[in-house]
Amino acid sequence: MNLKKFHVSVYNIEMEEFCILSNDECEDLEWNMQMLSNDMSGKPFIVWYASDGTYHYYKPYKQYKKIEFEKLFMFKMGSPDFDSERIVRYLK
């Protein structure tokens, strides 16, 4: 794993403005690994990230047992509905 490809972000996402999309709707996006961190919750987690002029897009890199991960991707508690192909879009 090449750490130079990671971007560390202390996330501050407007959670009310989101949408779950299919891969077909996001095929033109350029995805990069991003490490999301919230200093209050312990270790950061890695996601796939893309953006355009209006939205931030996130896709799971792997499953994490963290409430912030579950909230970001709108998974149920404990992520029994985990889907590695889920893409969520948030308004910038």
Secondary structure, 3 states (H helix, E strand, C coil): CCHHHCCEEECCCCCCCEEEECHHHHCCCCCEEEEEECCCCCCCEEEEEEECCCEEEEEECCCCCCHHHHHHHCCCCCCCCCCCCCEEEEEC
